[in-house]
């Protein structure tokens, strides 16, 4: 009568059984469903007095659904493909949106780099983040928002006031500054660490490009696929709010032709690795150089 596939009917009948609206019984080869009078005859006054655990169960189901989506579509901290179903796509986009701090402004090259660390098609993710209201884009600059973008959204940078350059000039100046800062960050080598603030356990790392590793590590932990299992388990147990991600020391650019950034980084690695408390670290080997998995 409804023109639906038997599998669809079975799925929804199962939901009605879970809600105690119908009851099933087997009759030889068939499953027979009947309305459940005990539930349907409840008055409104009786319904509103029902205890709330059902809502907690729904919350648990949503959490488990989200974990299943991440287990299916993420591998090694990277998205393998974008889900076609909207609900699953929202779970994925939530993870990418978490890379961006509210209140910060990100130039487009930096947005592209942050997304590429977890998925090759940065154009697709960037567009969906904007279309779904996670990010707002203004003249090639992006910022995080908790609501869908609105054309009526006030942007003080573009305003004009007496005695100072107009909004367009300010935006150009600020964009140039941010892009220069981005380029500097992108090529800066140094030492970083991730700290479990509950246990004091440290993951120490180094990189020729400090810009990428902390984002990749945090993203992998958020989606439950970071390769260090002990660190991943503690992240699940204590939560993101109990972990800090920080740069300990940068190797500043130098004009000296004899300056060798690789040699300088190796010197820092040796010094910091020697300071590790071997009884309370996530590091599984002496070499602290962070080498992400190769992209497929």
ABEGO torsion letter per residue (X at the ends): XAGBBAAAAAAAAAAAAAAGABBBBBBEABBBBBBBAAAAABBAAAAAABBAAAAAAAAAAAAAAAAAAAAAABBGGBBABBBABAAAAAAAAAAAAAABBBGBBBBAAAAAAAAAAABABAAAAAAAAAAAGABBBBGGBBBBBABBBBAABBBAAABBBBGBBBAAAAAAAAAAAAAAAAAAAAABBEBBBBBBAAAGBBBBBBBABAAAAAAAAAAAAAAGABABAAAAAAAAAAEAAABBBBBABBBBBBABAABBAAAAAAAAAAAAAAABBAABBABABABABBBBBBBX
